[in-house]
Amino acid sequence: MIFGTNGCMYNCGDSCTGECREPIKPMSRKQNARLLTDLLEYLKEEHSNLPAHVFEVLGEVIYDLKK
């Protein structure tokens, strides 16, 4: 779907009030942890040449989110 000015799907331009857009719901800590876990697994498989501290930092963030 192509959006017009200010993301309006009706292309109402600068007069867009945003009424037509759905609000973005924030992700839960559990959803964030799952997403980061998937990212970490992908990075380990596809980009194993990354420095070890990248994996350590992501692991710490995931651990904190799961608390």
N, C-alpha and C positions, 0 to 999 in steps of 0.2 A: 504494500500500500504506500502510495506517495503522499506525503504531507506537505501542505502549503506553509505559508508564513507562520512562525511561532508553533509549528507542529500541528496546526489545525487540519483536520481531515476534510473540511469543507472549503478550505482555501479562502477564508474570509479576511485574510490579510491582517493589517495592524489593528483592526477592530475585534480581533479574536478574543473572546473571554475565557476560553479554555473549557467551556462547559461540555464540549463533545469528547474530551479526553478522559480516560479512566485514571484515577489516582494510582500511583505506583505503591504497592504494598511492600513494606520493609521485610527483609528475610529474617527468619528466626536464627538464633545462635546455632541451632542444630543444622539448619539448612546451610548456613555459612560454613560450618565445620565440614559438612559433606562435600560441598563445592571445593573447599581448599584441599581436602583429602584426595579428591579426584585430580585436582591440579598437581598435587605433589606426586601422585602415582604416574601421571603423564610425563612430568618433568624427569622423573627417575628413568622412565623407559625411553623417552625420545631425546633427552638432552643430558645424558649422563656426564657430559664434559663440564657441566656447571660446577662452580666451587661448592665444596661441602657445606659452607656456612649458609648457602641459600636453602638447602634442605633442612638444616638445623633450625633456622629462623621460621620457616613455614611450619615445621613440626611443633615448635613452641606456640605459635599462633593457634594452630589446630587444638593443641592440648588445652590452652586457655579457654577457647570457645566451648570445649566439651565439658568444662567444669560446671 
